[in-house]
Amino acid sequence: MAYYRSVGSVPPKRHTQHRDEAGGLYYEELMGEEGFFSDSSLLYHRAIPSALVDSRVWVLPEDKPEPNHPLRPFHFKLHDLFPGEQWRRTDAVRGRRTVLSNADLRIGYVACGQASPLYRNATGDECVYVESGAGTVETVFGSLTVGQGDYVVLPRATTHRWLPSGEQPLRLYAIEANSHITPARRYLSKYGQLLEHAPFCERDLRGPDGPLLVEDQGDVEIYVKHRGNGAAGLAGTVFVTPTHPFDVVGWDGCLYPYAFNIADFEPITGRIHQPPPVHQVFEGDNFVICNFVPRKVDYHPLSVPVPYYHSNVDSDEVMFYCGGDYEARKGSGIGQGSVSLHPGGHTHGPQPGAYERSIGAEFFDELAVMVDTFRPLEVAEGGRVSEDGKYAWSWSGRGPQDGAAK
């Protein structure tokens, strides 16, 4: 995100001496993307940021994604993944369960009440949507206070931790990319400013409050997710550092975590039904992120406000239902905390009755986060455990158990 910020104490000139009150040098760190040819920030540490005293294996959960074969749509009930009071013993990093994945991203979910360990995702950016609850994301850049409806975009390799607050679970829908995540390119000028036709602008983005300085506590563990050689191309390591990473006295640049609330997205509407790209917020390599928010709907006298039936010939569509009343899915069993997967090769659209029922509607009170991927998704552990087993047959009213053709 090419939007310059300066926080805390930085020298007048980059790559020059910056000293504390006692005359000691601060240690300058460049955090940059694409080999010095994209966005970056300079951070000034009190201690050497490269220092390690140990490195050991972090055994990641065995997600074992399985191909969607034979091909069918799915309904996953994510709230079933954390029943009862389990969230009280769960943190946002180690408790996250992968629902769907491919070579470009992983989609996971967690309901948590425990503070997470320090964490760094070195495989790609993360875009985490806060379904409900509240908390703080502490990072080397400073802190972000987050709550219901917030997207939190965390650049690759940003050291951070999640601190839930209150007596309700912090429910997080996590999109982990193997690339960078940016606002949709068509909303950006050639220099990176959000344009007039964009459904949000820089005023809507919340950067970190900082700097965040933690007094030295001795050896500190940092959980790192990074590129590996396994089937998923993913590995985990725990770094042990001699000082706390939250020692940055100041930073400046265009690369940093930020939050954006879905309520600040201004929907684009029209006389007839608008295609999904008008709902786009972010994008990464081979995927896009969209959201559907409460809005006035089509006002042509003959309009059909719910989506027309459509075939995803180039993508898999994943919809996370996180608020309101989703008109097109009535009768399917989908509700708050549900995820639907409509894979490429399957024609999908409104549930039976929704097409006719929507005629004359003037407003939809719905909230959903959609991810479209341009490579097929596989079903991981969290998806297999939470799928309802019957969504694929909801348009016809019968399935294999009712004598459908094998």
C-alpha positions as CSV (number, residue, x, y, z in Angstrom):
1,M,0.0,0.0,0.0
2,A,1.9,3.1,-1.3
3,Y,0.7,5.4,1.5
4,Y,3.6,7.0,3.5
5,R,3.5,7.1,7.3
6,S,6.1,8.1,9.8
7,V,5.8,7.0,13.5
8,G,8.1,7.7,16.4
9,S,11.7,8.7,16.2
10,V,13.5,8.5,12.8
11,P,16.6,10.4,11.5
12,P,16.2,13.2,8.9
13,K,18.1,11.1,6.3
14,R,17.7,7.4,5.7
15,H,20.7,5.0,6.2
16,T,22.4,7.5,8.5
17,Q,23.4,7.4,12.2
18,H,20.5,7.5,14.6
19,R,21.5,7.5,18.3
20,D,19.7,7.3,21.7
21,E,20.1,9.8,24.5
22,A,23.2,8.0,25.7
23,G,24.8,8.1,22.3
24,G,24.2,4.5,21.4
25,L,23.3,3.6,17.8
26,Y,19.9,2.3,16.9
27,Y,19.8,-0.6,14.4
28,E,18.2,0.2,11.1
29,E,16.1,-2.6,9.5
30,L,14.8,-2.3,5.9
31,M,11.6,-4.4,5.6
32,G,10.9,-4.5,1.8
33,E,9.1,-6.4,-0.8
34,E,10.1,-7.8,-4.2
35,G,13.9,-7.5,-3.8
36,F,14.1,-3.7,-3.2
37,F,11.7,-3.0,-6.1
38,S,8.4,-2.5,-4.2
39,D,7.0,-1.0,-1.0
40,S,9.2,-0.9,2.1
41,S,9.7,0.6,5.5
42,L,12.7,1.4,7.7
43,L,12.5,0.4,11.4
44,Y,14.9,1.5,14.1
45,H,15.6,-1.1,16.8
46,R,17.2,-0.7,20.2
47,A,18.7,-4.2,19.8
48,I,20.1,-6.2,16.8
49,P,17.0,-7.6,15.0
50,S,19.0,-10.5,13.5
51,A,20.1,-12.0,16.9
52,L,19.1,-15.6,17.6
53,V,20.0,-17.9,20.5
54,D,18.0,-21.0,19.3
55,S,15.9,-22.4,16.4
56,R,13.7,-25.4,16.7
57,V,10.9,-27.1,14.8
58,W,7.3,-25.9,15.1
59,V,5.2,-28.9,14.2
60,L,2.3,-27.4,12.1
61,P,-1.1,-29.1,12.2
62,E,-1.6,-31.9,9.7
63,D,-4.1,-30.3,7.4
64,K,-3.7,-32.9,4.6
65,P,-5.9,-31.1,2.0
66,E,-7.9,-33.4,-0.3
67,P,-9.0,-32.7,-3.9
68,N,-12.7,-31.8,-4.4
69,H,-13.3,-35.0,-6.3
70,P,-15.9,-36.1,-7.2
71,L,-16.7,-32.4,-7.7
72,R,-19.4,-30.8,-5.6
73,P,-20.3,-27.6,-3.7
74,F,-19.9,-27.6,0.0
75,H,-21.3,-25.9,3.1
76,F,-19.0,-25.6,6.1
77,K,-20.3,-24.7,9.5
78,L,-17.3,-23.0,11.1
79,H,-18.8,-22.4,14.5
80,D,-18.8,-26.2,14.9
81,L,-15.0,-26.2,14.9
82,F,-14.8,-24.6,18.4
83,P,-17.8,-25.9,20.4
84,G,-18.7,-24.8,24.0
85,E,-15.9,-23.1,25.9
86,Q,-13.1,-24.4,23.8
87,W,-12.3,-20.9,22.6
88,R,-11.2,-19.9,26.1
89,R,-8.2,-22.3,25.8
90,T,-7.4,-21.3,22.2
91,D,-5.1,-18.7,20.7
92,A,-5.3,-17.1,17.2
93,V,-2.1,-18.6,15.9
94,R,-1.7,-22.2,17.1
95,G,-5.5,-22.7,17.2
96,R,-6.2,-21.7,13.6
97,R,-7.7,-24.6,11.6
98,T,-7.4,-24.7,7.8
99,V,-10.7,-25.1,5.9
100,L,-9.6,-24.8,2.3
101,S,-6.3,-24.3,0.5
102,N,-4.4,-24.4,-2.8
103,A,-1.0,-23.4,-4.0
104,D,-1.9,-19.7,-3.6
105,L,-3.6,-19.4,-0.3
106,R,-5.0,-21.0,2.8
107,I,-8.4,-20.1,4.3
108,G,-8.7,-20.8,8.1
109,Y,-10.8,-20.0,11.1
110,V,-10.3,-19.7,14.8
111,A,-12.4,-18.7,17.9
112,C,-10.0,-17.7,20.6
113,G,-9.7,-16.2,24.1
114,Q,-6.0,-16.7,24.8
115,A,-3.1,-14.4,23.9
116,S,-1.2,-15.8,21.0
117,P,2.6,-16.2,20.9
118,L,4.6,-13.8,18.9
119,Y,4.1,-14.9,15.2
120,R,5.6,-14.1,11.8
121,N,4.1,-15.5,8.6
122,A,7.0,-15.6,6.1
123,T,5.1,-17.3,3.3
124,G,2.9,-14.3,2.4
125,D,0.6,-11.5,3.6
126,E,-2.4,-12.3,5.8
127,C,-5.8,-10.7,5.6
128,V,-7.8,-11.5,8.7
129,Y,-11.5,-10.7,9.0
130,V,-12.9,-10.2,12.5
131,E,-16.3,-11.9,12.6
132,S,-17.0,-10.9,16.2
133,G,-15.3,-10.1,19.4
134,A,-12.6,-7.6,20.1
135,G,-8.9,-7.4,20.8
136,T,-5.5,-5.9,20.0
137,V,-3.0,-6.8,17.4
138,E,0.5,-5.9,18.7
139,T,3.2,-5.6,16.0
140,V,6.7,-4.3,15.5
141,F,5.1,-1.2,13.9
142,G,2.7,-0.6,16.9
143,S,-0.7,-1.7,18.0
144,L,-4.1,-2.0,16.2
145,T,-7.3,-2.1,18.2
146,V,-9.7,-4.3,16.3
147,G,-13.3,-5.4,16.5
148,Q,-16.3,-6.8,14.6
149,G,-16.1,-6.1,10.9
150,D,-12.4,-5.2,10.7
151,Y,-10.1,-6.5,8.0
152,V,-6.5,-6.6,9.4
153,V,-3.9,-6.8,6.6
154,L,-0.5,-8.0,7.9
155,P,2.4,-7.8,5.4
156,R,4.6,-10.9,5.0
157,A,7.1,-11.4,7.9
158,T,5.5,-8.9,10.2
159,T,6.1,-10.0,13.8
160,H,2.9,-9.7,15.8
161,R,0.6,-11.3,18.3
162,W,-3.2,-11.3,18.9
163,L,-4.6,-10.3,22.3
164,P,-8.3,-11.0,22.7
165,S,-10.3,-8.9,25.1
166,G,-13.7,-9.2,26.8
167,E,-15.9,-12.2,27.7
168,Q,-16.8,-13.2,24.1
169,P,-14.6,-15.2,21.7
170,L,-12.6,-13.4,19.2
171,R,-13.7,-15.1,15.9
172,L,-11.2,-14.7,13.0
173,Y,-11.5,-15.7,9.4
174,A,-8.0,-15.8,8.1
175,I,-6.8,-15.6,4.5
176,E,-3.1,-16.5,4.3
177,A,-1.6,-15.8,0.9
178,N,1.6,-17.1,-0.6
179,S,1.9,-13.6,-2.2
180,H,1.1,-10.0,-1.2
181,I,-2.4,-8.7,-0.7
182,T,-3.2,-5.2,-2.0
183,P,-6.3,-3.1,-2.7
184,A,-7.8,-3.9,-6.1
185,R,-5.5,-2.5,-8.8
186,R,-8.3,-0.9,-10.8
187,Y,-9.0,1.3,-7.7
188,L,-5.4,2.6,-7.6
189,S,-3.6,5.3,-9.6
190,K,-0.4,4.4,-11.3
191,Y,1.3,5.9,-8.2
192,G,-0.8,3.9,-5.7
193,Q,-3.4,6.4,-4.6
194,L,-7.0,5.1,-4.2
195,L,-9.0,6.8,-6.9
196,E,-12.3,8.6,-6.8
197,H,-14.3,5.6,-8.1
198,A,-12.9,3.3,-5.3
199,P,-15.5,2.2,-2.7
200,F,-13.1,3.2,0.1
201,C,-10.1,5.6,0.5
202,E,-7.1,6.2,2.6
203,R,-9.2,8.0,5.3
204,D,-10.8,4.7,6.0
205,L,-7.5,2.9,6.8
206,R,-6.2,2.7,10.3
207,G,-2.5,2.4,10.8
208,P,-0.8,1.2,13.9
209,D,-0.5,3.3,17.1
210,G,3.1,3.4,18.1
211,P,5.8,2.9,18.6
212,L,5.2,-0.1,20.8
213,L,8.2,-0.6,23.2
214,V,8.3,-3.7,25.5
215,E,11.0,-3.7,28.2
216,D,13.6,-6.5,27.8
217,Q,12.4,-9.7,29.3
218,G,15.2,-12.0,28.3
219,D,14.8,-14.8,25.8
220,V,11.7,-14.6,23.6
221,E,10.0,-17.1,21.3
222,I,8.7,-16.2,17.9
223,Y,6.6,-18.7,15.9
224,V,7.5,-18.5,12.2
225,K,5.5,-20.0,9.3
226,H,7.8,-20.3,6.3
227,R,8.4,-22.0,3.0
228,G,9.2,-25.7,3.2
229,N,9.5,-28.8,1.1
230,G,6.5,-30.8,2.3
231,A,3.4,-31.6,0.4
232,A,1.9,-28.2,1.4
233,G,5.1,-26.3,0.8
234,L,4.9,-25.1,4.4
235,A,7.1,-25.4,7.5
236,G,7.2,-24.1,11.0
237,T,10.1,-22.9,13.2
238,V,10.3,-21.3,16.6
239,F,13.0,-18.7,16.8
240,V,14.4,-17.8,20.2
241,T,15.8,-14.3,20.4
242,P,17.8,-12.7,23.2
243,T,15.6,-9.5,23.3
244,H,12.0,-8.7,22.7
245,P,11.2,-7.8,19.0
246,F,9.0,-4.9,20.1
247,D,11.9,-2.5,20.5
248,V,11.3,-0.2,17.5
249,V,11.6,3.4,18.5
250,G,10.4,4.7,15.2
251,W,9.7,3.7,11.6
252,D,8.7,5.3,8.3
253,G,7.7,4.1,4.8
254,C,4.8,2.6,2.9
255,L,4.8,-1.0,4.2
256,Y,3.0,-1.7,7.5
257,P,-0.1,-3.5,8.8
258,Y,-3.4,-1.7,8.8
259,A,-7.1,-2.2,9.5
260,F,-10.2,-1.4,7.4
261,N,-13.7,-1.8,8.7
262,I,-16.3,-3.4,6.3
263,A,-18.8,-0.7,7.4
264,D,-16.6,1.9,5.6
265,F,-17.0,0.1,2.2
266,E,-19.4,2.1,0.0
267,P,-21.3,-0.4,-2.1
268,I,-21.7,0.2,-5.9
269,T,-25.3,-0.4,-7.0
270,G,-27.2,-0.1,-10.3
271,R,-30.6,-0.5,-12.0
272,I,-29.9,-4.1,-12.7
273,H,-27.9,-6.7,-10.9
274,Q,-24.2,-5.8,-10.6
275,P,-21.5,-8.5,-11.1
276,P,-19.3,-9.6,-8.2
277,P,-16.2,-7.5,-9.2
278,V,-18.0,-4.3,-8.0
279,H,-17.8,-5.8,-4.5
280,Q,-14.0,-6.3,-4.6
281,V,-11.8,-5.0,-1.8
282,F,-8.4,-6.7,-2.1
283,E,-6.4,-9.0,-4.4
284,G,-3.4,-11.4,-4.3
285,D,-1.8,-13.7,-6.8
286,N,-4.5,-15.8,-8.4
287,F,-7.3,-14.7,-6.0
288,V,-9.5,-11.7,-5.1
289,I,-11.3,-10.8,-1.9
290,C,-14.8,-9.2,-2.1
291,N,-17.5,-8.2,0.4
292,F,-21.2,-8.0,0.2
293,V,-22.6,-5.3,2.6
294,P,-26.1,-4.0,3.4
295,R,-27.2,-2.0,0.4
296,K,-30.0,-0.8,-1.8
297,V,-30.6,-3.2,-4.6
298,D,-31.5,-3.1,-8.3
299,Y,-34.2,-0.5,-9.2
300,H,-35.1,-1.3,-12.8
301,P,-38.8,-2.0,-12.8
302,L,-38.2,-5.6,-14.1
303,S,-35.1,-6.3,-12.1
304,V,-34.4,-9.6,-10.3
305,P,-32.3,-8.5,-7.3
306,V,-30.7,-11.8,-6.3
307,P,-27.8,-13.1,-8.3
308,Y,-28.4,-14.7,-11.7
309,Y,-27.3,-18.3,-12.0
310,H,-23.7,-18.4,-13.1
311,S,-20.8,-20.8,-13.9
312,N,-17.4,-20.2,-12.4
313,V,-15.5,-21.3,-15.5
314,D,-12.2,-19.8,-14.2
315,S,-12.5,-19.8,-10.4
316,D,-13.7,-21.4,-7.2
317,E,-16.0,-19.1,-5.1
318,V,-15.9,-19.1,-1.3
319,M,-18.5,-17.2,0.6
320,F,-18.2,-16.5,4.4
321,Y,-21.6,-15.5,5.8
322,C,-20.9,-13.2,8.7
323,G,-24.0,-11.1,9.3
324,G,-27.5,-10.1,8.2
325,D,-29.9,-12.2,6.2
326,Y,-28.6,-13.6,3.0
327,E,-31.6,-13.7,0.7
328,A,-30.2,-15.9,-2.0
329,R,-29.3,-18.8,0.4
330,K,-32.5,-19.1,2.3
331,G,-33.6,-22.7,2.7
332,S,-30.1,-24.1,2.3
333,G,-29.2,-24.3,6.0
334,I,-26.6,-21.5,5.7
335,G,-26.4,-19.0,8.5
336,Q,-24.0,-17.0,10.6
337,G,-20.5,-18.5,10.5
338,S,-21.2,-20.6,7.4
339,V,-18.9,-20.9,4.4
340,S,-20.1,-22.1,1.0
341,L,-17.7,-23.4,-1.7
342,H,-19.0,-23.2,-5.3
343,P,-16.3,-24.8,-7.4
344,G,-15.4,-24.1,-11.1
345,G,-17.5,-26.5,-13.2
346,H,-20.6,-26.2,-11.1
347,T,-23.4,-23.8,-12.1
348,H,-24.7,-22.1,-9.0
349,G,-27.1,-19.4,-7.9
350,P,-30.1,-18.7,-5.6
351,Q,-31.8,-21.4,-3.7
352,P,-35.2,-22.6,-4.9
353,G,-37.8,-19.9,-4.4
354,A,-35.3,-17.1,-3.8
355,Y,-35.4,-15.9,-7.5
356,E,-39.1,-15.1,-7.5
357,R,-39.2,-14.0,-3.8
358,S,-36.6,-11.3,-4.4
359,I,-38.6,-9.4,-7.0
360,G,-39.7,-6.1,-5.5
361,A,-37.0,-6.0,-2.8
362,E,-35.4,-2.7,-2.3
363,F,-32.7,-3.4,0.3
364,F,-30.6,-6.4,1.3
365,D,-29.3,-6.6,4.8
366,E,-26.5,-9.0,4.3
367,L,-22.8,-9.3,5.2
368,A,-20.4,-11.7,3.6
369,V,-16.8,-12.0,2.7
370,M,-16.1,-13.7,-0.7
371,V,-12.8,-15.2,-2.0
372,D,-12.5,-16.2,-5.6
373,T,-9.5,-18.4,-6.5
374,F,-8.2,-19.1,-9.9
375,R,-6.8,-22.4,-9.0
376,P,-9.0,-25.2,-7.6
377,L,-9.3,-25.4,-3.9
378,E,-8.8,-28.5,-1.8
379,V,-10.7,-29.4,1.4
380,A,-8.5,-29.4,4.5
381,E,-9.0,-30.7,8.0
382,G,-11.3,-27.9,9.2
383,G,-13.5,-28.2,6.2
384,R,-13.9,-32.0,6.4
385,V,-14.9,-31.8,10.1
386,S,-17.4,-28.9,9.6
387,E,-19.2,-29.7,6.3
388,D,-22.9,-30.4,6.5
389,G,-23.0,-33.3,4.0
390,K,-26.1,-32.2,2.2
391,Y,-25.6,-28.7,0.7
392,A,-24.7,-30.1,-2.8
393,W,-28.3,-31.5,-3.2
394,S,-30.1,-28.4,-1.8
395,W,-31.1,-27.1,-5.3
396,S,-32.7,-30.4,-6.4
397,G,-34.1,-31.5,-3.0
398,R,-32.7,-35.0,-3.2
399,G,-29.3,-36.6,-3.3
400,P,-27.6,-40.0,-3.7
401,Q,-29.3,-41.4,-0.5
402,D,-32.7,-40.6,-2.3
403,G,-31.9,-42.6,-5.4
404,A,-30.1,-40.0,-7.5
405,A,-28.2,-41.4,-10.5
406,K,-24.8,-42.8,-9.5
